[in-house]
Amino acid sequence: MKSNYLILDCFVDEPACFGVPPFFSPYPRYIYGALVDGGIEPDRIAYRTIDGIRASNYRIDAPADRVFLIGGAVVPGKYLGARIGTAAEIEKIIAANKNLQFILGGMIRFMLPEMPNATRLSGDIEAYAHGLARGEPSDRMRSTAEIARWAALGAPVVQSHPDHPVLVCEIETYRGCPRTMHCSFCSEGLMPFTGFRKIPDILNEIDSLIGCGISRFRLGRQADILQYGSGFTDYRGGFPRPQPGPVSELFGELKKRKVSGSISLLNIDNANPGTIANFPDESAEILGIITRAVTPGDTMALGVESFDEKVVALNGLKVGPAGARTAIEIINSAGARRVDGIPVLLPGINLVHGLRGEDEGTFEKNYRCLMEILEAGLLVKRINIRKALPFPGTPLCENPPSLSRAAKNRFEYYRDRIRHDVDIPMLKRIYPAGTVLQDVRMIEHRSGYSLGKQVASYSITVKVPGALELNGFCDLVAVGHQERSLVGLEIPVRINTIGKNALEAIPGISKKRASDIVLARPFSDHTAALEALRGVDEGILKHVQI
């Protein structure tokens, strides 16, 4: 009797791989492609997300003999409209379906206990899937040549995602970290460096996904996009010298697809600030190549982790404060220019709390360095502040630090100060009142607001007073700035019909003035409406209609 297979996507958030909706990670696509390449008919392979399993009290109703389960939040965060599967939830899924055999992939496999109906692999789940399909299961690592086949063959699985085609497919260019040493906490450093994927193979995968209705892509599955195609013959500070040629060839081909309309969104993710600080000229050239190809509003995430020199040294981090500042300046020089009112490419800063050597002074140093960046007029798209989750096999897990309660209190104090003193002024610079955000997808209703985001990398959350249609798209104008979010109004701003709370969100409109406007409505002409809004920012006024 032929076996049936289920790919259960519990979502992933790893240092160099993201797969929380609307992002679709490579894992399910590789597994699907490996099964097909191994001779399994597509109609014997099903795909589900954890959202559907939650709704059925963790019971799996899909016909399946084997379940390929992927998940794991190595750097957990908060996600609007989605919830990543936790280790506790995944244990419940496995326990609630004792008749099924689970094969575990993603970083979650290292965080679960032994269970009788679950196989924890040390190698790649897609390689195991291929062997299982051929009747020769083997716990091993896959090769880039195999991924060349499986990535393209796996494209059709995206059509089974409940949000298809509104997805961003995460694309792998390579895995592993090119540095000669690695950060104390990072799981990416545990992977053997297996070589870069070839440009024709990456393009073939993307073209296959385009053929399956996908038009949004992020080159995010790598530790450092600037290192793609490096030769590993010349090192400085433990970093190989980056080579602009391969990046230019890859992004040149992607730009052609963008110009033709086949790609509607092109984003990147990770870059190593140490590469930029050690090789500023090559990095600036590569950044110029990237900024000419990506969709405006993009973010280059930098793993700074800490601005405390002692913490940097004890955890093998990439750069100290001066190197981080250099990287931020060079990215600003290349990407801070605006297209349609939005900076093309800005740095994002990742900070991690819970590292060796931290003390009460660490968090003040982080705060001071960020304030200096702000005061220098530099732009930073977003600042992530997360707690380290020691990963099995990493030095931080083998020898975890202990932090006093007083130090933890200082962390919380300075985290809140960063959110107020740095984030909000930075948002005002990046998205001044009147900035238009196009194609914002509304995701949740919460506390009298509709919350939405553009379907893009590190897109800002926009809160709109009132209840807009969920999953619908609209253009918004920014009118206010809050912690890590904007307040926006739908374009056009119809002065005769918008709610009082929406009027109050406009800078310069007090509660009393909003009440006066409501009482004076309807305005018979545009001139009268503008008179009622006298003193409001011109960038907002130009979107007002009666």
ROMARTOR-197208 format. One line per field, with one value per residue (C-alpha): residue number from 1; residue in one letter; x, z, y. Coordinates in steps of 0.5 Angstrom, whole numbers, plus 2048, in hexadecimal, padded with zeros to 3 digits. Each point is the difference from the previous one (the first is absolute). Layout:
k [NUM:...]
r [a:...]
X [X:...]
Z [Z:...]
Y [Y:...]
This chain:
k [1:2:3:4:5:6:7:8:9:10:11:12:13:14:15:16:17:18:19:20:21:22:23:24:25:26:27:28:29:30:31:32:33:34:35:36:37:38:39:40:41:42:43:44:45:46:47:48:49:50:51:52:53:54:55:56:57:58:59:60:61:62:63:64:65:66:67:68:69:70:71:72:73:74:75:76:77:78:79:80:81:82:83:84:85:86:87:88:89:90:91:92:93:94:95:96:97:98:99:100:101:102:103:104:105:106:107:108:109:110:111:112:113:114:115:116:117:118:119:120:121:122:123:124:125:126:127:128:129:130:131:132:133:134:135:136:137:138:139:140:141:142:143:144:145:146:147:148:149:150:151:152:153:154:155:156:157:158:159:160:161:162:163:164:165:166:167:168:169:170:171:172:173:174:175:176:177:178:179:180:181:182:183:184:185:186:187:188:189:190:191:192:193:194:195:196:197:198:199:200:201:202:203:204:205:206:207:208:209:210:211:212:213:214:215:216:217:218:219:220:221:222:223:224:225:226:227:228:229:230:231:232:233:234:235:236:237:238:239:240:241:242:243:244:245:246:247:248:249:250:251:252:253:254:255:256:257:258:259:260:261:262:263:264:265:266:267:268:269:270:271:272:273:274:275:276:277:278:279:280:281:282:283:284:285:286:287:288:289:290:291:292:293:294:295:296:297:298:299:300:301:302:303:304:305:306:307:308:309:310:311:312:313:314:315:316:317:318:319:320:321:322:323:324:325:326:327:328:329:330:331:332:333:334:335:336:337:338:339:340:341:342:343:344:345:346:347:348:349:350:351:352:353:354:355:356:357:358:359:360:361:362:363:364:365:366:367:368:369:370:371:372:373:374:375:376:377:378:379:380:381:382:383:384:385:386:387:388:389:390:391:392:393:394:395:396:397:398:399:400:401:402:403:404:405:406:407:408:409:410:411:412:413:414:415:416:417:418:419:420:421:422:423:424:425:426:427:428:429:430:431:432:433:434:435:436:437:438:439:440:441:442:443:444:445:446:447:448:449:450:451:452:453:454:455:456:457:458:459:460:461:462:463:464:465:466:467:468:469:470:471:472:473:474:475:476:477:478:479:480:481:482:483:484:485:486:487:488:489:490:491:492:493:494:495:496:497:498:499:500:501:502:503:504:505:506:507:508:509:510:511:512:513:514:515:516:517:518:519:520:521:522:523:524:525:526:527:528:529:530:531:532:533:534:535:536:537:538:539:540:541:542:543:544:545:546]
r [m:k:s:n:y:l:i:l:d:c:f:v:d:e:p:a:c:f:g:v:p:p:f:f:s:p:y:p:r:y:i:y:g:a:l:v:d:g:g:i:e:p:d:r:i:a:y:r:t:i:d:g:i:r:a:s:n:y:r:i:d:a:p:a:d:r:v:f:l:i:g:g:a:v:v:p:g:k:y:l:g:a:r:i:g:t:a:a:e:i:e:k:i:i:a:a:n:k:n:l:q:f:i:l:g:g:m:i:r:f:m:l:p:e:m:p:n:a:t:r:l:s:g:d:i:e:a:y:a:h:g:l:a:r:g:e:p:s:d:r:m:r:s:t:a:e:i:a:r:w:a:a:l:g:a:p:v:v:q:s:h:p:d:h:p:v:l:v:c:e:i:e:t:y:r:g:c:p:r:t:m:h:c:s:f:c:s:e:g:l:m:p:f:t:g:f:r:k:i:p:d:i:l:n:e:i:d:s:l:i:g:c:g:i:s:r:f:r:l:g:r:q:a:d:i:l:q:y:g:s:g:f:t:d:y:r:g:g:f:p:r:p:q:p:g:p:v:s:e:l:f:g:e:l:k:k:r:k:v:s:g:s:i:s:l:l:n:i:d:n:a:n:p:g:t:i:a:n:f:p:d:e:s:a:e:i:l:g:i:i:t:r:a:v:t:p:g:d:t:m:a:l:g:v:e:s:f:d:e:k:v:v:a:l:n:g:l:k:v:g:p:a:g:a:r:t:a:i:e:i:i:n:s:a:g:a:r:r:v:d:g:i:p:v:l:l:p:g:i:n:l:v:h:g:l:r:g:e:d:e:g:t:f:e:k:n:y:r:c:l:m:e:i:l:e:a:g:l:l:v:k:r:i:n:i:r:k:a:l:p:f:p:g:t:p:l:c:e:n:p:p:s:l:s:r:a:a:k:n:r:f:e:y:y:r:d:r:i:r:h:d:v:d:i:p:m:l:k:r:i:y:p:a:g:t:v:l:q:d:v:r:m:i:e:h:r:s:g:y:s:l:g:k:q:v:a:s:y:s:i:t:v:k:v:p:g:a:l:e:l:n:g:f:c:d:l:v:a:v:g:h:q:e:r:s:l:v:g:l:e:i:p:v:r:i:n:t:i:g:k:n:a:l:e:a:i:p:g:i:s:k:k:r:a:s:d:i:v:l:a:r:p:f:s:d:h:t:a:a:l:e:a:l:r:g:v:d:e:g:i:l:k:h:v:q:i]
X [800:803:801:7FD:805:7FE:804:7FE:803:800:804:808:804:807:806:800:7F9:7F9:7FA:7FA:7FA:800:807:801:807:804:7FF:7F9:802:806:7FC:7FB:805:804:7FA:7FE:807:800:7FA:7FA:7FA:7FE:7F9:803:803:7FC:802:7FD:802:800:7FA:7FB:803:7FE:7F9:7FF:803:807:7FD:802:7FA:805:801:807:805:806:800:805:800:804:801:804:801:807:7FF:7F9:7FC:7F9:7FC:7FA:7FB:804:802:806:800:803:804:7FA:7FB:804:800:7F9:7FF:805:7FC:7F9:802:803:7FE:804:808:803:807:802:804:802:803:7FA:803:806:7FB:7FB:800:801:7F9:7FE:7FD:805:806:805:805:807:801:7FB:7F9:7FF:806:7FC:7FA:803:803:7FA:7FC:805:800:807:7FF:806:802:805:801:7FE:804:7FF:7FF:7FA:7FD:801:7FB:7FB:7FF:7FD:7FC:7FE:7FD:7F8:800:7FF:7F9:7FE:801:7FA:803:802:802:801:806:808:804:806:806:807:806:805:800:805:804:806:804:806:7FC:7F9:7FC:7FF:7F8:7FF:7FE:802:807:7FF:7FE:806:801:7FE:801:7FC:7FA:801:7FD:7FC:7FD:7FE:7FD:7FC:7FD:7FE:7FD:7FC:7FD:7FE:7FD:7FC:7FD:805:803:803:807:805:808:800:803:807:804:803:7FD:807:804:7FC:805:806:807:802:807:801:7FE:800:7FE:7FD:7FC:801:801:7F9:800:7FB:7FF:7FC:7FB:800:7FE:7FB:7FC:801:7FC:7FB:7FF:7FE:7FA:7FE:800:7FC:7FB:801:803:7FC:804:807:803:807:801:807:806:806:803:807:800:7FE:805:806:7FF:7FC:802:7FD:7FA:7FE:801:7FB:7FB:800:7FE:7FB:7FD:7FF:7FC:7FC:7F9:800:7FF:804:805:807:800:806:802:803:7FE:803:804:804:807:801:7FA:802:807:7FD:7FA:804:7FC:801:802:801:7FC:805:7FF:7F8:800:804:7FC:7F9:804:802:7F9:7FC:805:7FE:7F8:7FD:7FE:7F9:7FC:7F8:802:803:807:802:805:801:804:7FC:804:7FF:802:800:7FF:803:807:806:803:7FA:7FF:7FC:804:7FF:7F9:802:806:7FB:7FB:806:802:7F9:7FF:807:7FE:7F9:803:805:7FA:801:7FA:7FE:7FA:7FF:803:7FF:801:800:802:805:7FD:806:800:803:807:802:805:7FB:7FB:806:802:7FA:801:7FD:7FD:7FE:7F9:803:803:7F9:7FD:805:7FE:7F9:801:805:7FB:7FA:805:802:7F9:7FE:806:803:7FB:7FA:805:803:7F9:7FE:807:7FE:7F9:7FE:7F9:7FD:804:7FC:800:7FE:7FC:800:7FC:7FB:802:7FC:7FB:802:7FE:7FC:806:801:807:804:806:803:802:807:807:7FF:7FA:7FE:7F9:7FB:7FA:7FA:7FA:7FA:7FE:803:7FF:805:804:7FF:805:800:804:802:803:804:7FD:803:806:800:804:802:7FA:7FD:7F9:7FD:7F9:7FE:801:7FC:7FE:7F9:7FF:7F8:800:806:7FF:801:806:803:800:803:806:802:805:7FD:7F9:7FE:7FA:7FC:802:7FE:7FA:7FF:801:7FB:7FB:802:7FF:7FF:804:7FD:807:807:802:7FC:803:807:7FE:7FD:807:804:807:800:807:7FF:803:7F9:7FC:801:7FD:7F9:7FA:7F9]
Z [800:7FE:806:800:803:804:800:807:800:807:7FD:801:803:800:7FF:7F9:7FE:801:7FE:804:7FC:7FB:7FF:7FE:802:7FB:805:7FD:7F9:801:803:7FB:7FA:803:801:7F8:7FE:804:7FC:804:7FD:801:802:806:803:804:804:806:805:807:800:7FD:805:806:7FE:800:807:7FD:7FD:7F9:7FB:7F9:7FE:801:803:801:802:7FE:806:7FF:805:805:803:802:800:802:7FF:7FF:7FA:7FD:7FE:801:806:7FF:803:807:802:805:7FA:7FC:806:800:7F9:800:806:7FD:7FA:803:7FA:7FB:7FF:801:7FD:803:7FC:801:807:804:7FF:805:805:801:805:7FD:7FE:7FD:7FA:7FE:7FD:801:7FB:800:7F9:7FB:800:7F8:7FF:805:7FC:7F9:803:803:7F9:7FD:806:802:806:802:806:7FC:7FD:7F9:7FB:7FC:7F9:804:802:7F9:7FE:806:800:7FA:800:807:7FD:800:807:801:7FD:806:805:802:7FE:7F9:7FC:805:803:800:7FE:804:7FB:802:7FD:805:807:806:802:7FC:806:803:807:802:805:806:7FF:7F9:7FD:7F9:802:802:7F8:7FC:7FA:7FA:7FB:7FC:7FC:7F8:7FD:7FB:806:804:7FA:7FE:806:800:7F9:802:806:7FB:7FC:807:801:804:7FF:806:802:806:7FF:808:801:801:805:7FC:7F9:7FF:800:7FB:7FB:804:7FE:808:7FE:803:807:805:807:7FF:7FA:7F9:7FB:7FC:7F8:7FD:7F9:803:803:7FA:7FC:804:801:7F9:7FE:806:7FE:7F9:803:804:7FA:7FC:806:801:807:804:806:801:807:803:808:803:800:804:803:801:7F8:7FF:805:7FE:7F8:7FF:7F9:7FE:804:7FE:7F8:802:804:7FA:7FB:805:801:7F9:800:806:801:804:808:801:806:800:807:804:806:804:807:805:800:806:7FE:806:7FD:7F9:802:805:7FB:7F9:7FD:7F9:802:806:800:7FB:7FB:801:7FF:7F9:7FE:801:7FD:7F9:800:801:7FA:7FB:802:804:7F9:800:7FA:800:807:803:802:7FB:805:807:805:806:806:804:808:804:808:804:7FD:804:804:800:806:802:7FC:7F9:7FF:801:7FB:7FB:801:800:7F9:7FD:803:7FC:7FA:800:802:7FA:7FB:7FE:7FF:802:7FE:806:807:802:807:802:806:7FE:7FF:801:7FB:801:7FE:800:805:803:802:802:805:801:804:806:801:806:801:801:7F9:7FD:803:7FC:7FA:800:802:7FA:7FB:802:7FF:7F9:7FE:802:7FF:7FA:7FC:800:7FD:7FB:7FE:7FF:7FB:7FC:800:801:800:7F9:7FE:7FB:802:7FA:800:807:802:806:805:807:803:807:805:7FB:7FB:7FA:7FF:7FA:7FD:7F9:7FD:800:805:807:7FD:806:803:7FF:804:7FD:804:7FF:7FD:7F9:7FC:802:7FB:7FB:7FE:800:7FF:807:802:806:805:807:803:805:803:7FA:7FC:7FC:801:7F9:7FC:7FA:7F9:7FF:806:800:804:800:802:804:808:805:803:7F9:800:807:7FD:7FB:804:801:801:808:802:801:7F8:7FE:803:7FD:7F9:801:802:7FA:7FB:7FA:7FD:7F9:7FD:800:802:806:802:800:804:806:7FF:800:803:7FF:7FC:7F9:7FE:804:7FD:7F9:801:803:7FC:802]
Y [800:807:805:807:806:806:806:804:807:803:806:801:806:7FF:804:800:7FD:803:7FC:803:803:803:7FD:7F9:7FD:7FB:7FA:7FE:801:7FC:7FA:800:801:7FA:7FB:802:7FF:7F9:7FE:802:802:807:7FE:7FC:806:805:806:803:806:800:805:7FB:7FA:805:801:7F8:800:7FD:7FA:7FF:7FE:800:7F9:7FE:7FB:804:808:804:806:806:805:804:807:801:808:800:806:803:7FF:804:7FB:7FA:7FC:7FB:7F9:7FF:7FA:7FF:800:7FC:7FA:801:7FE:7FA:7FE:801:7FC:7F9:7FD:804:800:807:802:806:806:807:802:7FE:7F9:801:803:7FA:7FA:7F9:7FE:7F9:802:805:800:806:800:803:801:804:7FE:800:7FC:7FB:801:7FE:7FA:7FE:801:7FB:7FB:802:805:803:805:804:807:802:803:807:7FB:7FD:806:803:7FA:800:808:800:7FA:802:807:7FD:7FF:807:800:7FC:806:803:807:7FE:804:806:7FD:802:7FA:800:7FE:7FC:803:7FC:7FD:800:806:802:803:7FC:801:800:804:7FC:7FF:7FF:7FA:802:7FE:7F9:7FF:7FD:805:7FD:805:805:7FE:801:806:7FC:7FC:806:803:7F9:7FF:808:7FE:7FA:804:805:7FB:7FE:807:803:807:802:7FE:801:7FE:7FE:7F9:802:803:806:801:805:7F9:7FC:7FE:801:7FD:7FE:802:807:801:806:800:7F9:802:7FE:806:800:800:805:7FB:7FB:805:804:7FA:7FD:807:802:7FA:801:807:7FE:7FC:806:805:7FB:7FF:7F9:802:805:800:7FF:801:7FD:7FF:7FE:804:7FF:807:7FD:7FF:808:802:7FC:801:807:801:7F9:800:807:7FE:7FA:804:804:7FA:7FE:807:800:7FA:7FF:803:807:7FF:7FA:7FE:7FE:7FC:801:7FB:805:7FD:804:807:7FE:7FE:7FB:7FC:801:7FD:7FA:7FE:800:806:803:807:805:807:803:7FA:800:808:7FF:7FB:804:806:7FC:7FD:807:803:7FB:7FF:806:803:801:7FD:802:802:7FA:7FF:7FA:7FC:801:7FD:7FC:7FE:7FA:800:7FA:800:7FA:800:7FF:806:804:804:806:805:7FC:802:807:800:7FD:806:805:7FD:800:807:802:7FD:804:806:7FF:800:7F9:7FC:7F9:7FD:7FB:7FE:7F9:7FF:7F8:7FC:7FA:7F9:7FC:7FB:7F9:7FF:807:803:804:7FA:7FC:806:804:807:802:807:804:802:807:7FF:7FD:806:805:7FC:801:808:801:7FC:804:807:7FD:7FF:807:804:7FD:7FC:806:805:7FC:7FE:807:801:7FA:801:807:802:800:7FA:7FB:7F8:7FD:7F9:7FF:7F9:801:7FA:801:804:802:805:805:7FF:7FC:7FE:7FF:7FF:800:7F9:801:7FF:804:804:805:7FF:805:801:803:802:7FC:7FA:7FF:7F9:7FB:7FD:806:804:808:806:804:807:800:805:7FE:7FC:7FB:7FB:7FC:801:806:803:800:802:7FD:804:804:803:801:806:7FF:7F9:7FE:7FF:805:7FC:800:807:801:7FC:805:805:806:7FE:800:7FC:807:801:7F9:801:807:7FD:7FA:805:805:7FA:7FF:805:802:801:7FE:808:7FF:7FA:802:806:7FC:7FC:807:7FF:7F8:7FE:801:7F9:7FD:806:7FE:7F9:803:800:801]
